[in-house]
Amino acid sequence: MVWLDSQIYEKDKCELDVRRPVRKGEISISRTEGGIPVVVETLPSSSSVALAAYVNVGSRNEPVERAGMAHLLEHMVFRGTENFTSRQISERIEDAGGELNGFTSKEHTCYYSSILKETFESAGEILGEVIAKPLLTEDSFSLEKQIVTQEVRMLLNEPESYIHYLFTQAIWEGHPMSIPEAGVFETIGSISLDDLRDFYASNYSPESLIVVASGGVEAGKVEEWASSLDSMPKVTRINNQLPPVPKADIKFFLREGDQAYVGLGFPGFSAGDPARQVQRMLGALLGAGMSSRLFQKVREEEGLVYSIYSISKHYSDCGNMGIYFSCSKDKLARVLYSISSEFSLLKREGLEPGELDRVKRLIKGATVRRLESTENRMFRIGDSYVMTGKVKTVEEMIQEMEEITEDQVLAIAEEMIRPEKICVAIHGPVADLDRDVLDF
């Protein structure tokens, strides 16, 4: 596989001969003359290219009273540019055999295109226009506010997804990290077009951009495209963000019906912390796949839930590990008690023979399968660079995982899984809970 020949480059090494030739199959990092990092994985056998521009601004960078601005702006830029209407953008990108999209996260906004390698220039022209030359007109603004409002409303009606936001809100209450990326009704309604234009002018500049690509394209061609963004106005941004202080609490979010949707978990490690991989392993052991401890205990043995799973999240200065499930309200206490018992069992008796190896193979298999797509490969290296300033090959990442020991997993479990650290969000017809069910 091509990635086996790749090398690792770190952000602070990029100043050293960044324009040297790069062998096919490497992950290269260079910079444009304007200073934009360009991260490229060249895959000579690939017929497609995934190209993205990350902007280092997300929902945590918004004023709390204007939450949802980054997401609304992400929608708006596709509404027309100096040279293309919204319809022309769609027609030209599809004429190039590709697609164009974007997403907003807590710490960055990403605009990306998946295309044929022979139409790279055409698709790059459209992506560059969207990022550097959006019109941001009044008519488009009114329409997109309606669309984003519908998106938020749709999320509220999907409790399986909404509980993720509520858990984040509970564990990081009072901090910008606790606010949904899409915003909330009250704040979206208060955003003006001038607010949005000011937010764009203050955050979209070469200093905030990172360009990433993966697929059948040479690094030099991507750097040439990225250089076209050097002409964007330069902006000096002040980074005064502080990490959230995690809360240990039980929060009730009332909802009619019989089902209770629950997110519970603990503060975790940031994206750049070496313990991040061990946390990921611990989370997978507890709730990844049908052989995981919680799935086997709570669903297979006790029949209390349809599904139960864990997710580890890692950001630039914080992280968490969450466990999610839904059940009828009369079974909630039993489920929580069962989960707590499994926490105690893990910390008291350790892992079963072969359990850690099975989890490692599960993660390795999921990682390798995702890399069949140039788009997924691009997101992997892009997310890594944006969060840590480093890019590792899959081989290096898997080697790190393989070296994790049972003692490391148990040490992290002892550090993270503590009653005084647990945070619980309950979305359902429940307003009280006996904390004794959380005794572990």
C-alpha positions, -999 to +999 in steps of 0.1 A: +000+000+000+013+035-008+012+049+027+038+024+038+064+046+021+052+078+036+072+099+061+062+121+090+067+158+090+062+182+119+050+218+117+082+232+132+103+213+106+085+228+076+108+258+076+136+235+065+138+233+027+101+231+022+104+232-016+126+201-020+112+175-044+088+150-028+087+113-039+054+099-050+036+083-021+049+107+006+029+130+028+046+163+022+042+196+040+052+229+025+041+265+026+031+291+001+050+324+000+021+338+020+027+312+047-003+289+041+006+253+051+000+228+023-003+191+033-004+166+004-006+129+002+002+118-034-013+085-045-001+078-080-026+050-086-056+070-076-079+085-103-095+109-078-084+139-057-098+152-024-089+188-019-098+209+012-091+243+028-095+244+066-101+277+082-090+279+118-122+292+132-152+273+145-181+276+169-159+282+200-146+314+184-180+331+182-195+355+206-219+335+228-247+359+219-241+352+182-236+314+184-241+298+149-222+325+129-194+302+117-220+276+106-242+302+089-212+317+071-202+282+059-237+280+042-235+315+028-203+312+009-219+287-015-246+312-024-225+330-049-191+346-055-177+375-075-176+353-107-202+325-102-238+323-091-249+296-068-262+275-097-231+280-117-210+267-088-231+235-086-231+230-124-193+236-128-183+213-100-206+185-112-194+191-148-159+184-133-172+150-120-170+161-085-189+175-055-184+205-033-193+207+004-183+221+038-187+215+075-183+235+107-168+220+138-160+235+172-125+246+162-124+249+124-145+252+092-137+230+063-145+235+026-137+205+004-141+190-030-139+154-043-131+153-080-114+135-109-077+141-110-080+154-146-104+182-135-084+194-106-078+229-120-115+234-127-127+222-093-099+242-076-111+274-093-146+269-078-133+260-043-110+290-043-138+314-053-160+301-025-134+307+001-119+339-011-146+358-030-181+351-015-207+378-021-226+375+011-258+393-001-289+402+017-312+380-003-290+350+002-287+358+039-324+357+045-327+323+027-298+307+045-311+318+079-343+299+071-324+268+060-301+268+090-331+273+113-347+242+097-314+223+102-315+231+139-351+222+142-344+188+125-316+181+150-340+188+179-363+161+165-335+135+163-329+127+200-303+100+191-281+128+177-292+156+199-281+138+231-245+143+219-249+180+220-266+178+254-238+158+269-213+183+255-234+211+269-235+194+303-198+186+307-186+220+294-214+242+307-208+279+305-179+276+280-181+282+242-172+246+237-206+237+251-226+254+224-238+233+194-219+241+162-251+248+144-261+274+170-295+277+187-327+294+176-323+325+199-288+333+187-293+325+150-322+349+149-301+377+163-273+374+137-272+402+112-256+403+077-231+429+090-222+405+119-215+378+093-194+401+071-174+412+100-169+376+111-156+367+076-133+397+074-119+390+109-112+353+104-108+344+067-072+352+058-040+333+047-029+332+084-060+311+092-059+287+063-045+251+059-047+234+025-049+196+024-051+171-005-050+134-011-051+114-043-037+115-078-021+149-077+014+162-072+022+184-042+035+212-065+002+215-082-017+218-049+008+244-036+003+264-068-035+264-062-030+273-025-009+302-035-039+318-052-053+323-017-023+343-006-039+374-020-067+373+006-065+402+030-043+395+059-058+396+094-040+395+128-060+373+151-056+372+189-058+338+204-072+342+238-092+310+241-091+291+274-098+254+278-132+245+294-134+234+330-153+201+330-184+197+351-193+166+372-231+168+374-264+152+363-284+174+339-320+168+330-334+180+297-371+172+297-387+156+267-421+139+264-425+103+257-414+070+273-378+069+261-348+085+279-318+093+258-286+094+278-250+106+274-226+100+302-189+103+304-157+119+317-132+145+308-105+132+285-073+141+267-065+167+240-056+158+205-019+164+211-017+144+243+001+110+240-026+095+263-051+102+235-045+068+219-049+050+252-082+068+258-094+057+224-085+021+232-103+023+266-134+038+249-134+010+223-130-017+249-161-003+267-183+005+238-170-001+202-187-030+184-209-059+195-181-076+215-175-046+237-181-049+274-211-026+276-229-040+245-225-075+258-235-067+294-263-042+289-279-054+257-269-090+252-271-103+288-297-080+303-317-068+272-321-033+286-312-013+254-312-017+217-277-001+213-250+013+235-217+027+223-188+050+232-172+079+214-139+096+223-135+132+213-102+152+212-097+189+206-068+213+208-069+218+246-095+193+259-113+161+253-140+137+266-151+101+265-189+097+262-212+066+264-246+069+247-278+048+249-315+051+251-340+030+271-375+032+285-376+055+315-385+027+340-352+009+330-329+039+333-317+032+368-310-004+360-290+005+329-269+031+348-263+006+376-252-020+351-228+004+334-214+014+368-209-023+377-189-028+345-167+002+353-160-013+387-153-048+372-128-034+347-109-014+374-110-042+399-101-073+377-085-058+346-088-071+311-097-106+300-071-127+281-070-116+244-094-087+250-069-059+242-057-076+211-092-080+198-099-043+204-067-033+186-076-054+155-111-038+156-097-003+155-070-013+129-096-028+106-119+002+109-089+026+102-076+007+072-111+003+056-118+040+058-086+047+038-101+032+006-115+067+000-092+096-009-117+119+009-113+100+041-075+100+037-076+138+032-097+143+063-073+121+084-042+141+075-061+174+076-077+169+110-043+157+124-024+188+112-051+212+122-053+198+157-016+189+164+006+205+137+018+170+129+009+143+104+016+106+109+013+079+084-012+052+091+016+028+096+030+050+124-004+055+139-011+017+140+024+010+155+016+034+183-017+016+189+000-018+188+024-007+216-003+002+240-003-022+270-029-034+294-012-015+322-016+017+303-053+011+296-059+003+333-039+034+344-060+057+322-092+039+333-082+046+369-075+082+361-106+089+340-134+067+353-141+082+387-174+089+404-164+125+412-157+131+375-188+116+358-212+139+339-246+127+328-271+143+304-306+128+304-331+138+277-365+124+284-394+123+309-371+122+339-364+149+364-347+130+393-322+102+397-308+083+427-270+089+425-264+055+442-268+039+407-236+057+397-215+042+425-183+027+411 
